Amino acid sequence: MLGGGAAGATAAKLLAEWGHSVRLITRPAADSRLAVSLPPSCRKLFETIGVNEVVDEAGFVRASGNTVWWGESEPRVELFADSERGWQVGISRLDELLLSAAATAGATIECRVVTEADLVLAQGRFLIDATGRSGLVARARGVRVYNEAPRTVALVASWTRPGGWPVPDDTHTLIESYESGWAWSVPTAPGTRHIAVMVDPQRSGLVRKAPAREVYLAEIAKTVAFRSLVTTADCSEGPWGWDASGYRASQYAGDNWLVAGDAGSFIDPLSSAGVKKALASGWLAAIAVDTSLADASMRVPALAFFSQREHEMERRYARLSQSFLAEAAPTHPHAFWRDRSDLPDAPTAADVIAVREAYERLRSSPALRLTLGDARLEPRPGIRGRKIVLEPMIIHGDESIRYVAGIDVVALRDLGPRFVQVPELFEAYCRLQGAVALPDFLLALATSVARRWFVSQ
Ligand SMILES: Cc1cc2nc3c(=O)[nH]c(=O)nc-3n(C[C@H](O)[C@H](O)[C@H](O)COP(=O)(O)OP(=O)(O)OC[C@H]3O[C@@H](n4cnc5c(N)ncnc54)[C@H](O)[C@@H]3O)c2cc1C
């Protein structure tokens, strides 16, 4: 295993816990000063990885949401659903906790820079590249693909304001779009915040060797809300710079290698999902390796599944970030926004309309009369517990689908024709598969009808 960030430490912990011999090489903690926001949905991953308690005990600031000035001058306060809380974490502290959990589980951790010799020595064993942007294996294998959009650099400084910050909620991540970039702030301790500006290095003058502090302060001066916040604060440290340009991989796994987390792809920090993606990627890499080692016949499908899932995850977050950027772009007629908000066509629009119509039909019709449609079932890889197994899936175009909104549509397909009323079908599904939310169930049913896996008469 190369790299001991969220992805590498997660994979190392799980594989060691599952009885594998794990050696992880990572640079000594670089004292990364990056502070990042994690959404409440990371809870499930912390539970799955078995680090819930250590994360809770670490004393990170718990955020109740975001305050944003996004394409408009009035703040929008966005609270997390169901009063849940996210985390504001120093990335080096989080990595330290995860690495220590990996060591406790039995992984051998070596703190040093990876060398060419390490790559040679790893031949014949599984090699997980989790070296983040360095992407040692990703580059060596020639699978890294840089995004077409111009580069983005984050300049981040630490600010203190004794007595706290005049914002609706000081646990919040603050985000403001402005003329030629966007600014973002994460609380790190009472009275202290990291404030970042995301800029185009070419257009902001950074590449022409303008002093980073000058560029940073000039960018802050272009904001409205952030500028007003810092007038009464001290810039105590920084700015530090991070490359935040996006990239992906043309392939995320090969015969005995996998690229996980940021080593595989880097998504726009605007999504606040980089760590969540890295945790999920480390978890899935561990499952793919465990499956391949337990059953040689599953090696090819398991690695192909990992690669496909990583690709889908990158695409999903890329679309999400682009839609955020497109939301603010009309307010800021600057090339920074134009270059980054070009949305691809929405090929699923017709599908979405068909699902909505089927949903309305199902809600208004007194009886279901479902017969099996033209869905083709084929065995495809899916996750069961900690293994990748071949299981029947519905083949729809080039997608293979087992779940829609968390509902097992293959199980639903078996049950559908046996019931006349939606409540009865819902009850039978919950009895067999466990309780699910009715709106999710209706969405899966409507999707099944819209895509003609069922025919409704
Ligand atoms: C400006 C900015 C803001 C961000 N904001 C957020 C946010 O708000 N929320 C969020 O979830 N994510 C955010 N992210 C993204 C998030 O930080 C990353 O996605 C996440 O940390 C990736 O984890 P990883 O384990 O894949 O890689 P990394 O954390 O990069 O870990 C890679 C590891 O490999 C080691 N390594 C690299 N090269 C070598 C080598 N040659 N030899 C030995 N070891 C090596 C490194 O030291 C490190 O330990 C942000 C990123 C940036 C740049």
The ligand as a Gaussian input file, in Angstrom:
#p B3LYP/6-31G(d) Opt

LIG

0 1
 C       -7.919000      23.135000      -1.311000
 C       -8.609000      21.847000      -1.044000
 C       -9.785000      21.840000      -0.319000
 C      -10.439000      20.642000      -0.040000
 N      -11.601000      20.659000       0.662000
 C      -12.226000      19.513000       0.953000
 C      -13.411000      19.510000       1.746000
 O      -13.895000      20.543000       2.200000
 N      -13.987000      18.309000       2.021000
 C      -13.445000      17.143000       1.566000
 O      -13.991000      16.065000       1.862000
 N      -12.333000      17.117000       0.810000
 C      -11.709000      18.271000       0.502000
 N      -10.571000      18.249000      -0.249000
 C      -10.098000      16.971000      -0.812000
 C       -9.501000      16.040000       0.230000
 O       -8.534000      16.700000       0.986000
 C       -8.906000      14.858000      -0.505000
 O       -9.816000      14.375000      -1.453000
 C       -8.561000      13.689000       0.441000
 O       -7.747000      14.149000       1.480000
 C       -7.878000      12.595000      -0.373000
 O       -7.415000      11.563000       0.440000
 P       -6.424000      10.463000      -0.166000
 O       -6.124000       9.527000       0.909000
 O       -6.972000       9.941000      -1.430000
 O       -5.105000      11.285000      -0.597000
 P       -4.131000      12.159000       0.286000
 O       -4.842000      12.726000       1.463000
 O       -3.484000      13.109000      -0.654000
 O       -3.073000      11.121000       0.834000
 C       -1.957000      10.730000       0.062000
 C       -0.891000      10.199000       0.997000
 O        0.175000       9.700000       0.204000
 C        1.413000      10.185000       0.708000
 N        2.359000      10.253000      -0.401000
 C        2.274000      10.950000      -1.559000
 N        3.371000      10.765000      -2.308000
 C        4.182000       9.932000      -1.615000
 C        5.466000       9.373000      -1.853000
 N        6.150000       9.648000      -2.965000
 N        6.005000       8.573000      -0.919000
 C        5.342000       8.284000       0.233000
 N        4.121000       8.787000       0.510000
 C        3.556000       9.602000      -0.406000
 C        1.046000      11.570000       1.249000
 O        2.007000      12.012000       2.192000
 C       -0.300000      11.280000       1.898000
 O       -0.145000      10.756000       3.181000
 C       -9.881000      19.430000      -0.518000
 C       -8.682000      19.432000      -1.231000
 C       -8.053000      20.633000      -1.511000
 C       -6.766000      20.613000      -2.268000

